């Protein structure tokens, strides 16, 4: 029995290391580390994690449905679906991490005032797209709901940004440059030691 436990522990270490190296794990760790101090950003990163997982699940479902007719036992279709889900999950999480890094680089380069203007302009464009989708009666479709969700997130982020970084006398005021540098360091660090 001890040999079995020893072997299971020996297998568990590389599996844990493999999981921590995945981009989706880095996103989840980022969300948990942001939670106590920056709750809105933690929720947004968690939503991005959820988006990656949903995208991977939809891809797995499509692959399974495509391979089911040619797989008599269903094992081949299941293996293909699992592989497709893992690949899409990792690619989506990598894309999200790269996009967050790019946004942080832009924020560092332009400063807090220009970042606020860019965020406000993005929010206005999202509101215009949401109003256009309301006129098309596309609200009940998936794309209409996605536009409304992105608009709500951008408006919330804009209001939060104004309160957090542009109101020096307000509660919870933070130094923009310090936060951006800290976030960039975190993204560039490995997920070891969690």
Beta strands, then each sheet from edge to edge (+ up, - down):
end
